[in-house]
Amino acid sequence: MSIPDDLLHAIAAMVESEQTNQMSLTVVVNGAVITGRLAPEHVWRERVAEVLRDSEQLGPFAEVFSSTTAARRPAGPPSHLHFHVARILQGPVGIPETGGMYRIALSDVSAWTVGDFSYFDK
C-alpha cells in the first residue's frame, strides 16, 4: 500500500481544474520512466477517442472514451495522471518517438520530478 503524495495529488487536481495545460512531469512507475505533459482527463479521453475513430479496426472503441459517454468531470480528487505527448524512456531513446497517451494511477507513482526529458541525436 503506497502513501499518498499530497504534492503530486495537488498538481493533478490543478491540471484537472484546467488552471494550466502546460505542466510537464516525469514519473517512475514500476521501474519505467515516463515523461510528458499532463492533460485534464476529459481532454485526454477526447484525444484518445479521436485517434481511435481514425482507425478502421479500433474505431468502435472510440465511444468508450468519448466525452458524450464518459464522465465529463470525475467526482472527487483525481486518481490518475493523464499524459499526452509522452514517452517511456528506454536507454537513450523515448518510446514512441512521437509521444503517446498514457493514463497512470497516482498510487503507482514511486518517484517524480517536474519537467520532461528530451533526447537529441548528436
Buried (B, 14 or more C-beta within 10 A) or exposed (E): EEEEBEEBBEBBEBBBEEEEEEBBBBBBBEEEBBBBBBBBBBBBBBBBBEEBBEEEEEEEBBEEBBEEEBEEEBEEEBEBBBBBBBBBBEEEEBBEEEBBBBEBEBEBBEEBEEEBBEEEEE
